[in-house]
Amino acid sequence: METFDPAELPELLKLYYRRLFPYAQYYRWLNYGGVIKNYFQHREFSFTLKDDIYIRYQSFNNQSDLEKEMQKMNPYKIDIGAVYSHRPNQHNTVKLGAFQAQEKELVFDIDMTDYDDVRRCCSSADICSKCWTLMTMAIRIIDRALKEDFGFKHRLWVYSGRRGIHCWVCDESVRKLSSAVRSGIVEYLSLVKGGQDVKKKVHLSEKIHPFVSKSINIIKKYFEEYALVDQDILENKESWDKILALVPETIHEKLQQNFQKCHSSLQRWEYLKQGINCQDNTKNDKCGPWLEWEIMLQYCFPRLDINVSKGINHLLKSPFSVHPKTGRISVPIDLQKVDQFDPFTVPTISSICHELDAISINDEGREGNEAESDIKHRTRDYKKTSLAPYIKVFEQFLEKLDKSRKGELLKKSDLQKDF
């Protein structure tokens, strides 16, 4: 992957917003078929410009206005907010208290930094292929629950461009949910609780909820390779002491002795499972398979930023934004290929702009008559770059949204017919 030089960003953004940003699909998404008048016009956008200049309460009449403003401002970052009672760019003219956030997609934000107490390969903003599996498990666990437990159909998963992932749930009924209901959903999806000072962050009872058991089944598919091989969570005394802090003290001594005889995390994990499931444990000790699951969940279960999900007026970084530190584009993730998604192969703004330059030079050399040239210019430029497959994922998501919306409209018209 081509290296990214932040000094080139202003010029690259100009080219990106002029020739590569997928405005038509983007407007089609946020307009939701134009069924509700003013839906797009009442949507808040926020731009972060060069030198961290931050502009909130932007709003636009249509796709053309949005395009013109983005090409004029060249934002370093774009955030999407709620649909308000009035146009956000006129919020200062509205009577105090009347300007209210009314609707927004249900969103989830999962940041790798929140796993720093359990990942051993990286910390802070750094990621690598060894810890990215945490994001793969997060998508699989949360997406299954959103689809099967809640029945939400339209879920767009997006790579943030650096160290995390976002999910936008776009069903019409979901966009209308209150903050209280959003809080309830995110609470249901949260199992890891407690700050830095809390050692044990997952507590299960003997009666396991189906959501928990299904999540454990997903983690089991990844646990050995991710936790015991790549992260080596029982590599040495320092690392295994962290895990012993999560099980009853009465079995610590026996496990310490057995761990010292072993040569790998894989062997130590087998001893741990035997120790916590052992029939010899006193009845006062809460030993059993759920102790093993508590450890697995603490080390692998998704860690959601609750405030992002529960607030209707909370802003979230837009798909197809450029991350100013990495240069990577915030691209949709294909749910059919979650395990193959690699953040390090995501196109950077440098790579796609250079691809476009190379194609333009070739096209100039091959150009024939004017009519042929016109057809070439009408072809969307992003289709000629490595951004194309990600926009296709977005288009497929939009097709399903459109189909679902048309189906609902047909249902309503059928119900209204007089027989």
C-alpha positions, -999 to 999 in steps of 0.1 A, spaced: 0 0 0 13 34 -10 26 56 19 6 86 29 21 121 33 -2 143 54 14 174 38 -2 164 5 -37 162 20 -51 196 10 -44 190 -27 -55 154 -26 -88 164 -9 -95 188 -38 -91 160 -63 -111 135 -41 -141 158 -37 -141 169 -73 -138 136 -90 -140 106 -66 -165 112 -38 -197 91 -45 -222 120 -41 -251 104 -59 -251 73 -37 -245 93 -6 -274 116 -13 -296 86 -22 -288 71 12 -295 102 33 -326 112 13 -343 78 19 -362 79 -13 -375 114 -8 -407 100 7 -405 124 37 -403 160 26 -374 180 40 -357 149 54 -324 156 37 -327 194 42 -331 190 80 -301 168 84 -271 181 102 -236 178 87 -204 190 104 -171 197 88 -137 196 103 -113 218 83 -76 222 82 -60 233 115 -90 217 134 -115 243 125 -148 227 134 -182 238 118 -215 224 131 -251 228 119 -244 227 82 -274 216 60 -281 215 23 -311 217 0 -300 190 -24 -271 169 -38 -259 198 -59 -256 222 -28 -238 195 -8 -213 189 -37 -206 226 -42 -200 232 -4 -177 201 0 -157 211 -31 -154 247 -17 -145 237 19 -125 205 13 -133 191 48 -106 170 65 -135 151 82 -173 149 77 -196 140 105 -233 132 101 -259 142 128 -296 140 133 -326 151 113 -339 182 132 -372 199 135 -358 229 115 -330 233 90 -297 231 111 -282 261 92 -311 282 105 -309 270 141 -300 304 154 -332 319 140 -355 294 157 -372 302 191 -352 288 220 -360 252 227 -379 247 194 -348 233 176 -349 196 184 -332 164 171 -361 142 159 -346 112 140 -313 95 133 -300 61 124 -291 39 154 -254 39 154 -226 20 171 -190 29 175 -163 3 184 -128 16 190 -97 -6 194 -84 17 222 -111 4 245 -94 -31 244 -60 -18 256 -63 -38 289 -66 -71 270 -46 -68 237 -9 -74 240 3 -66 204 -6 -28 202 -20 0 223 -36 34 218 -42 43 181 -21 14 168 -36 -17 152 -22 -48 135 -35 -80 119 -32 -98 153 -57 -75 171 -80 -67 141 -97 -100 149 -114 -82 178 -132 -61 152 -141 -91 131 -157 -108 162 -174 -75 171 -191 -73 137 -202 -109 138 -216 -107 174 -234 -73 171 -247 -79 136 -261 -113 145 -280 -97 174 -292 -67 155 -305 -90 127 -319 -120 147 -327 -106 182 -341 -73 171 -351 -79 135 -333 -49 120 -328 -54 83 -306 -25 70 -272 -25 88 -243 -7 72 -209 -15 87 -181 9 80 -143 10 88 -134 42 105 -101 47 86 -78 41 115 -86 19 146 -123 11 147 -156 4 131 -191 20 130 -225 5 123 -255 25 109 -289 8 114 -311 25 88 -346 9 91 -373 35 90 -387 24 124 -353 24 140 -346 60 129 -376 71 149 -365 54 182 -363 75 214 -330 79 234 -345 56 261 -351 28 236 -316 33 221 -301 31 256 -320 -2 262 -307 -17 230 -270 -8 237 -274 -20 273 -286 -54 260 -256 -55 237 -231 -47 265 -214 -73 287 -180 -58 296 -185 -33 323 -162 -13 346 -133 11 342 -96 6 344 -96 -2 382 -121 -30 378 -103 -63 372 -133 -85 365 -155 -69 340 -179 -98 330 -202 -115 355 -224 -144 344 -249 -165 363 -254 -202 359 -284 -195 338 -269 -182 305 -290 -158 283 -293 -170 247 -276 -137 235 -246 -146 257 -244 -182 246 -247 -173 209 -219 -147 214 -197 -173 231 -202 -197 201 -189 -170 178 -159 -162 200 -151 -199 202 -144 -200 164 -117 -174 168 -105 -178 204 -76 -203 200 -60 -186 171 -66 -151 183 -62 -152 221 -39 -182 227 -16 -180 196 -16 -144 183 -21 -126 217 -5 -154 237 -26 -143 268 -10 -170 291 26 -165 279 42 -156 312 35 -151 349 26 -114 344 0 -122 317 -15 -153 335 -18 -134 368 -43 -111 351 -64 -141 341 -61 -157 376 -76 -125 390 -108 -135 372 -112 -169 389 -117 -180 426 -86 -177 448 -89 -212 460 -77 -226 427 -49 -201 421 -21 -222 438 -29 -253 418 -31 -234 386 1 -216 392 19 -249 397 4 -264 365 11 -233 345 48 -234 353 50 -270 339 35 -259 306 53 -245 275 24 -226 258 -8 -206 263 -27 -235 246 -15 -259 272 -22 -235 301 -57 -228 288 -65 -266 289 -53 -267 326 -74 -236 334 -105 -252 319 -99 -284 339 -92 -263 371 -124 -243 369 -146 -273 359 -131 -296 385 -156 -316 408 -132 -312 437 -139 -275 441 -159 -266 472 -195 -258 468 -189 -223 480 -168 -215 450 -187 -205 419 -168 -228 395 -181 -241 362 -179 -235 325 -193 -199 328 -160 -189 345 -142 -200 313 -168 -180 293 -164 -149 315 -127 -148 306 -134 -154 269 -159 -125 269 -137 -102 288 -109 -107 263 -130 -108 231 -165 -94 235 -173 -61 217 -168 -29 237 -194 -3 226 -192 35 232 -227 37 249 -230 75 246 -226 74 208 -256 50 205 -281 65 229 -280 101 219 -301 111 189 -281 143 184 -247 126 186 -225 130 155 -206 102 139 -180 102 112 -194 98 77 -187 69 54 -162 79 26 -145 104 49 -107 105 47 -88 98 79 -63 127 81 -37 107 101 -37 75 80 -51 89 47 -74 58 46 -109 61 33 -137 52 57 -152 24 36 -182 1 39 -174 -35 49 -190 -64 30 -208 -86 55 -203 -116 33 -165 -112 36 -160 -99 71 -131 -124 78 -113 -113 46 -115 -75 54 -81 -61 60 -77 -24 71 -42 -23 57 -54 -29 21 -81 -2 23 -74 25 -3 -57 57 8 -65 91 -7 -30 91 -21 -33 57 -38 -67 64 -55 -57 100 -66 -25 86 -81 -45 58 -98 -67 84 -113 -38 105 -125 -23 74 -142 -56 66 -159 -61 102 -170 -27 102 -187 -34 68 -204 -69 81 -215 -53 113 -230 -29 92 -250 -57 70 -264 -84 96 -270 -100 95 -304 -129 115 -316 -148 140 -293 -179 118 -289 -158 89 -275 -141 114 -251 -174 126 -239 -185 91 -230 -153 86 -210 -158 118 -190 -194 108 -182 -181 75 -166 -177 80 -129 -140 84 -120 -141 62 -89 -150 32 -110 -115 33 -124 -99 31 -90 -95 7 -61 -124 25 -44 -149 9 -68 -155 -24 -49 -163 -5 -17 -188 17 -35 -204 -14 -49 -209 -27 -14 -226 6 -5 -248 4 -37 -259 -31 -28 -269 -18 6 -289 10 -10 -306 -14 -34 -319 -34 -4 -331 -2 13 -350 8 -19 -365 -26 -24 -377 -27 12 -391 9 10 -411 0 -22 -424 -31 -5 -437 -11 24 -454 15 1 -471 -14 -18 -483 -29 15 -497 5 26 -515 11 -8 -530 -24 -7 -543 -18 28 -559 14 17 -579 -1 -12 -616 -4 -9 -630 -38 -18 
